Amino acid sequence: MPFKSKAQRRKFAELLVDGKITDEQYEEWNRSTGKKELPERLHPAPGGKKKTTRKKTTAPKKTTARKKTTKKKTAKKR
């Protein structure tokens, strides 16, 4: 039976090192997989990474202090 993902291959290699499976079992799976390009994980965990687009934020507008203008006083008409 071939490996279905890179994670599965790593797990079986760990089991081989721990002595829980034999070298022949690992090699049989490895041969049947061949040189396939395997995905990292077959079924990603639910609620995992979500691709979000970056919110566009505008830079705060620079405000300049306004000069205070004084109202011209006009002569009152009588």
Buried (B, 14 or more C-beta within 10 A) or exposed (E): EBBBBBBBBEEBEEBBEEEEBEEEEBEEBBEEBEEEEBEEEEEEEEEEEEEEEEEEEEEEEEEEEEEEEEEEEEEEEE
